[in-house]
Amino acid sequence: NFEGKNKFKIYDSFFRNKFFNSKINGDISFINNFLFNIKLDINQINLRKFLLYYFPENKNFNFLNSNISKKINGKLNISMKNTNSFIGRIKDLKMLLTFENGDLRIQDGYANLPYDSKINFNILYSDNSNDPFLDFSLNFESKNKKDFLRKFNIYDAINEESIVALGGKIFLKKNEIKFRNILANNKEKFSRQDLSNLEKNFNQFILEEGIIGITDFFKL
């Protein structure tokens, strides 16, 4: 359902394909430039299937081949009540996707995770032809760390509340990560040696075949 001329208002509509289905409302403008401000209330999504379709591992495609047009500028305000994942049901997922001259920014990301856990995140994908990268910051909090980590086959964790804040950058041409900092429980700062060890393992086991590895919970 839409109305307008050159600038369109979309209302009470739905968008569906084999990866997800969603309610859709918002505005799209073709005046001077292509601009949009769209709200997606997603009912169901298979994120890994979606990413593998556009960036298939067997063809060694990754974000370097995404070809996000620099002419696309606008915002997608995304919300989702719940979805299933390897770690259990994720609830109340929210994020703002901003497209700006070939860059993609994920702002104010938030989700409630299983076992009284939650996550906040911000991500910038910069399509720099010389050195494209993903810059990220993430805050994770769990009131039931022991049960949460069991999903990753870690069984020796103490059952206590835990907070982890981290930031870094993934260099997409080299498939390498560089952590700026990791802070646990607002006081325990990881040393440079600890960060280097994490970077080495992350590059070897998760980024070896490209950025798509971060969606594979078994690799994590």
C-alpha positions as CSV (number, residue, x, y, z in Angstrom):
1,N,0.0,0.0,0.0
2,F,1.5,3.3,-1.0
3,E,0.6,6.8,-2.1
4,G,2.4,9.8,-3.6
5,K,4.4,11.0,-6.6
6,N,8.2,11.1,-6.6
7,K,7.9,10.8,-2.8
8,F,6.0,7.8,-1.6
9,K,4.5,6.9,1.7
10,I,4.3,3.1,2.4
11,Y,1.8,1.9,5.0
12,D,0.2,-1.3,6.3
13,S,2.4,-3.4,4.0
14,F,4.4,-6.6,4.1
15,F,7.7,-7.7,2.7
16,R,8.5,-11.4,2.3
17,N,11.1,-13.6,0.8
18,K,12.8,-16.9,1.6
19,F,15.0,-15.3,4.3
20,F,12.5,-13.3,6.3
21,N,9.1,-11.7,6.5
22,S,8.3,-8.3,7.8
23,K,5.8,-5.5,8.2
24,I,7.0,-2.4,6.4
25,N,6.1,1.3,6.7
26,G,7.9,4.5,5.8
27,D,8.9,6.9,3.1
28,I,10.9,6.7,-0.1
29,S,11.9,9.8,-2.1
30,F,13.1,10.1,-5.7
31,I,13.4,13.9,-5.5
32,N,17.0,14.9,-6.4
33,N,18.4,11.7,-4.8
34,F,17.2,8.3,-3.8
35,L,16.4,8.6,0.0
36,F,14.4,6.3,2.3
37,N,13.3,6.1,5.9
38,I,11.8,2.7,6.4
39,K,10.6,0.8,9.5
40,L,10.7,-3.0,9.4
41,D,9.0,-5.1,12.1
42,I,10.5,-8.5,11.3
43,N,8.4,-11.5,12.3
44,Q,11.0,-14.2,11.2
45,I,14.5,-14.2,9.8
46,N,17.3,-16.6,9.0
47,L,20.3,-14.3,9.1
48,R,23.0,-16.9,8.3
49,K,21.1,-18.2,5.3
50,F,20.6,-14.6,4.1
51,L,24.3,-13.8,4.4
52,L,25.5,-17.0,2.8
53,Y,23.2,-16.4,-0.2
54,Y,24.8,-13.0,-0.9
55,F,28.3,-13.8,0.3
56,P,28.7,-17.6,-0.4
57,E,31.7,-19.2,1.1
58,N,32.3,-21.6,-1.8
59,K,32.9,-18.7,-4.1
60,N,35.1,-16.8,-1.6
61,F,32.8,-13.8,-1.7
62,N,32.7,-11.5,1.3
63,F,31.8,-7.9,2.1
64,L,34.4,-6.8,-0.5
65,N,31.9,-8.0,-3.2
66,S,28.8,-6.5,-1.7
67,N,28.9,-3.4,-4.0
68,I,26.7,-1.3,-1.8
69,S,25.8,1.7,-4.1
70,K,27.1,5.1,-3.0
71,K,23.8,6.5,-4.4
72,I,21.8,4.7,-1.7
73,N,21.2,6.9,1.3
74,G,18.7,6.3,4.0
75,K,17.6,4.5,7.2
76,L,16.1,1.2,8.1
77,N,14.7,1.1,11.6
78,I,14.6,-2.6,12.4
79,S,12.8,-4.4,15.3
80,M,12.0,-8.0,16.0
81,K,10.1,-9.5,18.9
82,N,11.9,-12.8,18.9
83,T,13.9,-15.3,16.8
84,N,15.6,-18.6,17.5
85,S,19.3,-19.1,17.5
86,F,22.0,-21.5,18.5
87,I,22.1,-20.0,22.0
88,G,18.3,-20.0,22.3
89,R,15.5,-17.4,21.8
90,I,16.6,-13.9,21.2
91,K,14.0,-11.3,22.1
92,D,13.4,-7.6,21.5
93,L,16.1,-7.1,18.8
94,K,16.4,-3.5,17.7
95,M,18.8,-1.6,15.5
96,L,19.1,1.4,13.2
97,L,20.8,0.7,9.8
98,T,22.0,3.9,8.1
99,F,23.3,3.8,4.5
100,E,25.5,6.8,3.6
101,N,27.6,7.0,0.4
102,G,28.5,3.3,0.3
103,D,29.0,3.0,4.1
104,L,26.7,1.0,6.3
105,R,26.3,1.9,10.0
106,I,24.4,-0.2,12.6
107,Q,23.5,2.1,15.5
108,D,22.0,1.5,18.9
109,G,21.8,-2.3,18.4
110,Y,20.1,-4.1,21.3
111,A,18.8,-7.6,22.1
112,N,17.7,-9.6,25.1
113,L,19.6,-13.0,25.1
114,P,18.8,-16.2,26.9
115,Y,19.8,-16.8,30.5
116,D,19.1,-13.2,31.7
117,S,21.7,-11.8,29.3
118,K,21.6,-8.8,27.0
119,I,23.8,-7.1,24.4
120,N,24.3,-3.6,23.0
121,F,26.3,-3.0,19.8
122,N,27.4,-0.5,17.2
123,I,29.0,-1.4,13.9
124,L,30.4,0.6,10.9
125,Y,31.1,-1.1,7.6
126,S,33.2,1.3,5.5
127,D,33.6,0.4,1.8
128,N,37.0,1.9,1.5
129,S,38.5,0.5,-1.7
130,N,42.1,0.6,-0.3
131,D,41.3,-0.8,3.1
132,P,37.7,-1.7,3.8
133,F,36.8,-2.6,7.4
134,L,34.3,-3.3,10.0
135,D,34.6,-1.2,13.2
136,F,32.6,-2.4,16.2
137,S,31.9,-1.8,19.8
138,L,29.9,-4.3,22.0
139,N,28.7,-4.5,25.5
140,F,27.6,-7.8,26.9
141,E,25.9,-8.4,30.3
142,S,24.8,-11.7,31.8
143,K,23.3,-12.5,35.2
144,N,23.6,-16.3,34.5
145,K,27.1,-16.6,32.9
146,K,27.5,-20.3,33.7
147,D,24.4,-21.5,31.8
148,F,25.0,-19.0,28.9
149,L,28.6,-20.3,28.4
150,R,27.5,-23.9,28.4
151,K,26.1,-23.2,24.9
152,F,29.7,-22.7,23.8
153,N,30.8,-25.9,25.5
154,I,32.5,-24.0,28.4
155,Y,31.6,-25.8,31.6
156,D,34.0,-24.4,34.2
157,A,32.5,-20.9,34.5
158,I,31.5,-19.5,37.9
159,N,27.7,-18.8,38.1
160,E,27.9,-15.0,38.7
161,E,27.0,-11.8,37.0
162,S,29.4,-10.8,34.3
163,I,29.9,-7.7,32.1
164,V,32.2,-7.4,29.1
165,A,32.8,-4.3,27.0
166,L,35.0,-4.5,23.9
167,G,35.8,-2.7,20.7
168,G,37.9,-3.3,17.6
169,K,38.2,-3.4,13.9
170,I,38.1,-6.2,11.3
171,F,40.3,-5.6,8.2
172,L,38.3,-7.2,5.4
173,K,41.1,-7.6,2.8
174,K,43.3,-9.4,5.2
175,N,40.6,-11.1,7.3
176,E,42.2,-9.9,10.5
177,I,40.8,-8.5,13.7
178,K,42.4,-5.9,15.9
179,F,41.0,-5.4,19.4
180,R,41.3,-1.9,20.8
181,N,40.3,-2.9,24.3
182,I,38.4,-5.5,26.3
183,L,37.1,-4.6,29.8
184,A,35.5,-7.2,32.2
185,N,33.2,-6.2,35.0
186,N,34.1,-2.5,34.6
187,K,37.6,-3.0,36.1
188,E,39.6,-5.9,34.6
189,K,41.4,-4.6,31.5
190,F,42.9,-7.2,29.2
191,S,46.6,-6.8,28.6
192,R,48.1,-6.3,25.2
193,Q,49.4,-9.9,25.4
194,D,45.9,-11.3,26.1
195,L,44.5,-9.3,23.2
196,S,47.2,-10.6,20.9
197,N,46.4,-14.2,21.8
198,L,42.7,-13.6,21.2
199,E,43.4,-11.9,17.9
200,K,45.5,-14.9,16.8
201,N,42.8,-17.4,17.6
202,F,40.0,-15.3,16.2
203,N,41.9,-14.9,12.9
204,Q,42.7,-18.6,12.7
205,F,39.4,-20.2,13.7
206,I,36.7,-17.6,12.8
207,L,38.1,-15.3,10.1
208,E,40.1,-17.9,8.1
209,E,37.4,-18.1,5.4
210,G,36.1,-14.5,5.8
211,I,33.8,-12.4,7.8
212,I,30.9,-14.8,7.5
213,G,32.7,-16.9,10.2
214,I,31.3,-14.6,12.9
215,T,27.8,-16.0,12.3
216,D,29.0,-19.6,13.0
217,F,28.5,-20.3,16.7
218,F,30.4,-23.6,16.4
219,K,33.5,-21.6,15.3
220,L,33.0,-19.1,18.1
